[in-house]
């Protein structure tokens, strides 16, 4: 359905055709009163029926409320002859996808600068309950000083939830960047965007996404079942600590990934600088680089479908993904049968040689479903992390090696007063300059905590496990919502190994929606400072 030049869409006048993409067509438009250009995206992929239009309006309203320097502005939306459209910020440059060529890598500082801006935009959107669902270089526009701007927020959800016309190139995600839960058709939340951001980070630093050169079905299967190659194998110039950071972001289970995009980028920056990159709990919304209003905007291009050969038939766009999902699920069932659910637990650690204080990637299989336990050093014995396996008995975790450890050691997975799997690691002493003073014990602590459910129901019981705390201190636990904090745990003792555990009930006085668990280091007679409290976002359910 072409729109003629001069057609008015609200306050905007259509000027010229820009291009055709996966969801429809793009036009350039002009707002006379504001003397401002814009891009009009006519979403022809959405069928013009009442239900689809209502869903489009709800999603468009949610997207249009976002105001962030790393998110493309939505100025207006409506429908033209029954077909919905969005009017968005016009950016005449290009996308990150245009800049990246096969095998191209970015200098680490440039890569982390891009990722930090994207992380800020995504964490902001997640705080508002908005999930992108299709984070990839083609949807990253480059503004002034290469500031990244995320485009097409929520359009993949519109394709998934609304009636979709049979258009070539329409998908509900891009296979190379899709999180496992998207492939399987499970519930998709912020963790899916964090997975995709880890894929983008992997690509920026190695020159390609983790899984490449395969057909769509192979890509979908790989995201669910295969472990990606270590980034340092693809790019030997990368420190091994980068492997643990990115693989933690590419964990198969959503709850095993980084708690926020900012947290992952912080750890990646440290790893690239040669610093220990242990996971840490960070606020969900991160500060973002400011984009000048006078910045030359960049074009919000849509992904173009490849042209078909003359006389050839184009494949149906949605059916292959549906068939692919079925094949993946069947393959998963066969894999479980071949592996044997009742098999012996297995544990692997990557890399197997690591510097003291660095982070390694720990994976395990054949654990009891949802089993909770600890990761320990057999020779110490020293507990260094807590874990919870997923419903299939798999585990994917980033673990920090103690800074005072050296030599060859066995890493063990323990629960029910016994250790059931082990893997050998070699720990190299941490290098320090002779003039550098030895840090006091307080500097060796890296407080963080894990929660058994990030989406608990009101009135339900959850378990919270802390690690990396000063054993000479106490801690408190509470939940914050709408600026008010409710205590869940009075001051309690930290164990000699720096851990603590609490089983608490979620107060029914709270409201469904966003909240934060807050664990603070407690000192009698003193109010905890900002650096003494550690946060984890949760989504309360009815």
Protein Blocks (a to p, Z undefined) as FASTA:
>chain_A
ZZdehiaghjbccfbdfbdcfklccdddddfklopacdddddfkbccdfklmmmmmmmmm
mmmmpccfkbccdfbdcdeehiacddddddfbbcfklmpcghiacdfklmmmmmmmmmmm
mmmmmmnopafklacfklpccdehhiacdehihklmmmmmmccdddehiacbdfklccfk
lmnopacdfklmmmmmmmmmmmmmnopafbghiafklmmmmmmmmccddfklmmmmbcfk
lmmmmmmmmpfblklmcfbfklmmmmmmmmmnopacddcdddfbdcdddddfkbccdddd
ddddddddehiacddfklmmmmmmmmmmmmmmmmmmmnopmbccddddddfbdcehiacd
dddehiaehiacddddfklpccfbdcdddfkopacddddddfkbgcjddddddeehiafb
dcddddddddddfklccddfklmpccddddfbfcbcehiacddddehiafkbccddddde
ehiacdfbdcddddfkopacddddddfkbccdddddddddddehiacdfklpccdddddd
ZZ
